[in-house]
Structures are given as structure tokens and as C-alpha cells.
Amino acid sequence: MGIAIVMDRDRVASAYGRWAPVYDLVFGPVFRRGRRAAVESAELIGGRILEVGVGTGLSLPDYSRRSRIVGIDISAPMLDKARERVAKLRLRNVEALDVMDAEHLTYPDASFDVVVAQYVVTAIPNPETALSEFARVVRPGGEIILTSRLGAERGLRGTLEKWLMPLTSKMGWRTEFPWARYERWAETSGAVRLVERRALPPLGHFWLIRFAKLGDGTETNTAKPG
């Protein structure tokens, strides 16, 4: 059995505060294609979009000016960078950038057409709680769009991920996060259905995952093969 790793909200916020000065340089190129895939999927619906874990705002310029964007992050230093980006690029479609815990969203039910969370679910101390919050604030017929690392269930990679967890949790994210956790959450919540699960380049360790909020006829659709 693996060692249980408990992630702490304040430690995660502190870790990403330390990443803020170099985040764009270190992670910008690595996650570029995933960011674009998430934004393209969100733009198929458009409207009012909540981006959870908006960070330094790397993806904000990619949204069309027709979409209205609200961004939240647990790290104030990251959001300072995002605000600088919004001001410099005059992104008037960005409504707000707020420090907020993904597990405790302050928005009313069905406030958004889309919730986007890029490379953030595995950094949240209680991911299923956050996912349920995403489902609560998105309208029926809207979507939750995630880019996420999926851990290996077995084999050498799975062993390495378990071994690295004590280190990576201090850096602000999990290496061990199997697809089964998403499946169990979706089944238990009863609020969503899977629309798409697609591996992202270059190595397929990260995936684009789309859930539709049930209602407005979404129950009758079928998921795209992953």
C-alpha cells in the first residue's frame, strides 16, 4: 500500500507563490498546446467562463473578446502577474481576477456557461470537492473542461509516481492521480456525463477532459472516444 499524502491549502498557495516569478518561463511552453485545446473547447460554448487556477493569466489572451472571463487562483502573487497581463494587453473581456479557494467557490449556482481548470485539479487538496463546486456553478447544458495529468495505474511509471508523491506534493501538485478518481466522482455526483477524454501531446501524460452538466437535453448525448 502507498503512503497517504495529505496536501494542505496554505502550503499549495505558498508553493505557487514561489513559482510566480518564473512560472511563465518554466511552464508556459510545456502547457501551451493543452491551454489552447482547453480554450478552443470552451469557445465552442462561449458566454461567461470561469477559469479556475488562472495563475499568471497565460491563457487569457487566447479567449475571444466575445467571451466574458472570470479568473480565480489560490495564489495572490500569481494573480498579480495575471492583472499585469490583462492591463498590458487591454483584455476588457476579463471581468474579475480574485483570490479564491476552488473547494469553496463564492458564486451562485449556474453562474457560468463553462468552467475551465487547466493543470489544477491535481494541485487541489480535495479534488472531488472542487469538481463538485465546478458542477454547481456551471449551468445545465454547460461544460467543465479540464486539462489534467493522469497517473499510471500500474507498472514502473505507477511505482515512480507513488515514490515521487512526497516530493511533488511539496512543490504543489500530485504525480499519483488515476483516471478512476474522475470516474468515481462523475458517477457519485450524478450531475455530469463525460463528453470527451483526449490525450494531449507531446507524451500523452496530460489529457483534455470534458464533462457536460446534465440538463437541457445533455443526458441523451454520447461521449466521444478517448
C-alpha positions as CSV (number, residue, x, y, z in Angstrom):
1,M,0.0,0.0,0.0
2,G,1.2,3.5,-0.8
3,I,1.8,6.3,1.8
4,A,-1.1,8.6,2.2
5,I,-0.1,12.1,1.3
6,V,-2.2,15.0,2.6
7,M,-2.0,18.2,0.7
8,D,-2.5,21.5,2.6
9,R,-4.2,24.5,1.1
10,D,-1.7,27.0,2.6
11,R,1.3,25.0,1.5
12,V,-0.1,24.8,-2.0
13,A,-0.7,28.6,-2.1
14,S,2.8,29.2,-0.8
15,A,4.3,26.9,-3.3
16,Y,2.7,28.6,-6.3
17,G,3.6,32.0,-4.8
18,R,7.2,30.9,-5.1
19,W,6.6,29.7,-8.7
20,A,5.0,33.1,-9.7
21,P,8.2,34.9,-10.9
22,V,9.3,32.1,-13.2
23,Y,6.1,30.2,-13.9
24,D,5.7,31.6,-17.5
25,L,9.2,30.7,-18.4
26,V,9.2,27.2,-16.9
27,F,5.6,26.0,-17.7
28,G,4.5,28.3,-20.5
29,P,5.9,26.3,-23.4
30,V,5.2,22.9,-21.8
31,F,1.5,23.5,-21.4
32,R,0.9,25.7,-24.4
33,R,-0.9,23.1,-26.5
34,G,-3.1,22.0,-23.6
35,R,-4.1,25.5,-22.9
36,R,-5.1,26.1,-26.5
37,A,-7.1,22.9,-26.6
38,A,-9.0,23.9,-23.4
39,V,-9.7,27.4,-24.7
40,E,-10.9,26.1,-28.1
41,S,-13.3,23.7,-26.3
42,A,-14.6,26.4,-24.1
43,E,-15.1,28.7,-27.0
44,L,-17.5,26.1,-28.6
45,I,-19.9,27.1,-25.9
46,G,-18.7,30.7,-25.1
47,G,-20.6,33.0,-22.9
48,R,-19.4,33.5,-19.3
49,I,-16.4,31.4,-18.5
50,L,-14.8,30.7,-15.1
51,E,-11.1,29.8,-15.3
52,V,-10.1,28.1,-12.0
53,G,-6.4,28.2,-11.3
54,V,-5.9,31.0,-13.8
55,G,-2.4,31.6,-12.5
56,T,-0.4,34.3,-14.3
57,G,-3.2,34.5,-16.9
58,L,-1.2,32.8,-19.7
59,S,-4.4,31.6,-21.4
60,L,-6.4,34.8,-21.1
61,P,-5.4,36.4,-24.4
62,D,-6.5,33.2,-26.2
63,Y,-10.2,33.6,-25.4
64,S,-12.3,35.5,-28.0
65,R,-13.4,39.0,-27.0
66,R,-17.0,37.8,-27.2
67,S,-16.5,35.6,-24.1
68,R,-16.6,37.1,-20.6
69,I,-13.9,35.7,-18.4
70,V,-13.6,35.4,-14.6
71,G,-10.4,34.0,-13.2
72,I,-9.6,32.7,-9.7
73,D,-6.4,31.4,-8.1
74,I,-5.3,30.5,-4.7
75,S,-2.1,32.4,-5.1
76,A,-2.1,36.2,-4.8
77,P,1.4,36.6,-6.4
78,M,0.2,34.6,-9.4
79,L,-2.8,36.8,-9.8
80,D,-0.7,39.9,-9.6
81,K,1.0,38.7,-12.8
82,A,-2.3,38.0,-14.4
83,R,-3.5,41.5,-13.6
84,E,-0.4,42.9,-15.2
85,R,-1.1,40.8,-18.3
86,V,-4.7,42.0,-18.5
87,A,-3.7,45.7,-18.2
88,K,-0.9,45.4,-20.7
89,L,-3.0,43.6,-23.4
90,R,-6.2,45.6,-22.6
91,L,-8.2,42.4,-22.1
92,R,-11.5,44.2,-21.4
93,N,-13.5,40.9,-21.5
94,V,-11.8,39.8,-18.3
95,E,-14.5,40.7,-15.7
96,A,-12.6,39.8,-12.5
97,L,-9.5,38.1,-11.1
98,D,-9.9,37.0,-7.5
99,V,-8.1,35.0,-4.8
100,M,-10.4,32.1,-4.1
101,D,-10.3,28.5,-3.0
102,A,-11.5,26.1,-5.7
103,E,-13.1,24.0,-3.0
104,H,-15.3,26.9,-1.8
105,L,-16.4,29.0,-4.7
106,T,-18.4,32.0,-3.7
107,Y,-20.6,32.2,-6.9
108,P,-24.3,31.3,-7.0
109,D,-25.4,28.1,-8.7
110,A,-25.4,28.1,-12.5
111,S,-23.4,31.3,-12.7
112,F,-21.3,30.2,-15.7
113,D,-21.6,28.7,-19.1
114,V,-18.2,27.0,-18.8
115,V,-15.8,26.2,-16.1
116,V,-12.2,25.7,-17.2
117,A,-9.5,24.2,-15.0
118,Q,-6.1,23.8,-16.6
119,Y,-3.4,21.7,-14.8
120,V,-5.0,22.5,-11.5
121,V,-7.2,19.5,-10.3
122,T,-4.2,17.5,-9.1
123,A,-2.9,20.5,-7.1
124,I,-6.1,20.9,-5.1
125,P,-6.1,19.2,-1.6
126,N,-9.6,17.8,-2.0
127,P,-10.1,17.4,-5.8
128,E,-13.6,15.8,-5.7
129,T,-14.9,18.7,-3.5
130,A,-13.6,21.2,-6.1
131,L,-15.1,19.2,-9.0
132,S,-18.5,19.3,-7.3
133,E,-18.1,23.0,-6.9
134,F,-17.4,23.3,-10.6
135,A,-20.6,21.3,-11.4
136,R,-22.6,23.5,-9.0
137,V,-21.6,26.8,-10.6
138,V,-21.9,25.8,-14.3
139,R,-25.4,25.9,-15.9
140,P,-27.2,22.8,-17.1
141,G,-26.0,22.1,-20.6
142,G,-22.7,23.9,-19.9
143,E,-19.4,22.2,-19.6
144,I,-16.5,21.6,-17.2
145,I,-13.3,21.5,-19.3
146,L,-10.1,20.2,-17.7
147,T,-6.6,19.6,-18.7
148,S,-5.1,17.2,-16.2
149,R,-2.3,14.8,-15.7
150,L,-3.5,11.2,-15.4
151,G,-1.3,8.9,-13.3
152,A,-0.5,5.3,-14.3
153,E,-2.5,2.6,-12.6
154,R,0.4,0.1,-12.5
155,G,3.9,-0.7,-13.8
156,L,7.1,1.2,-13.4
157,R,5.6,4.6,-14.1
158,G,2.9,3.9,-11.4
159,T,5.6,3.0,-8.9
160,L,7.7,6.1,-9.7
161,E,4.6,8.3,-9.3
162,K,3.9,6.9,-5.8
163,W,7.6,7.3,-4.9
164,L,7.6,10.9,-6.1
165,M,4.5,12.0,-4.3
166,P,6.1,13.2,-1.1
167,L,8.3,15.5,-3.2
168,T,5.8,16.8,-5.7
169,S,3.2,17.5,-3.1
170,K,5.6,19.9,-1.5
171,M,6.1,21.6,-4.9
172,G,2.3,22.0,-5.3
173,W,0.9,19.0,-7.2
174,R,0.3,15.3,-7.3
175,T,2.0,12.7,-9.6
176,E,-0.4,10.0,-8.5
177,F,-3.9,10.7,-9.8
178,P,-5.6,7.9,-11.8
179,W,-8.5,8.3,-14.2
180,A,-10.6,6.2,-11.8
181,R,-10.9,9.1,-9.5
182,Y,-12.7,11.2,-12.1
183,E,-14.9,8.2,-13.0
184,R,-15.9,7.7,-9.4
185,W,-16.6,11.4,-8.9
186,A,-18.8,11.6,-12.0
187,E,-20.7,8.5,-11.0
188,T,-21.2,9.6,-7.4
189,S,-22.2,13.2,-8.3
190,G,-24.9,12.2,-10.8
191,A,-24.6,15.8,-12.1
192,V,-22.4,15.3,-15.2
193,R,-21.6,13.0,-18.1
194,L,-18.3,12.5,-19.9
195,V,-18.2,14.2,-23.3
196,E,-14.6,13.7,-24.3
197,R,-11.3,12.4,-23.0
198,R,-8.3,13.0,-25.3
199,A,-4.6,12.6,-24.8
200,L,-2.5,15.7,-25.3
201,P,0.9,15.9,-27.0
202,P,3.8,15.5,-26.6
203,L,3.8,12.4,-24.5
204,G,0.2,11.7,-23.6
205,H,0.7,12.2,-19.8
206,F,-1.8,15.0,-19.9
207,W,-5.4,14.8,-21.1
208,L,-8.2,17.1,-22.1
209,I,-11.4,16.0,-20.2
210,R,-14.8,17.4,-20.8
211,F,-17.9,16.9,-18.7
212,A,-21.3,18.3,-19.6
213,K,-23.7,19.4,-16.8
214,L,-26.9,17.3,-17.1
215,G,-30.0,19.1,-18.2
216,D,-31.1,20.8,-21.4
217,G,-31.0,17.5,-23.2
218,T,-27.4,16.7,-22.4
219,E,-28.4,13.3,-21.0
220,T,-29.0,11.9,-24.5
221,N,-25.6,12.6,-25.9
222,T,-22.8,10.1,-26.0
223,A,-19.2,10.6,-25.1
224,K,-16.5,10.9,-27.8
225,P,-14.0,8.0,-27.6
226,G,-10.9,8.8,-25.6
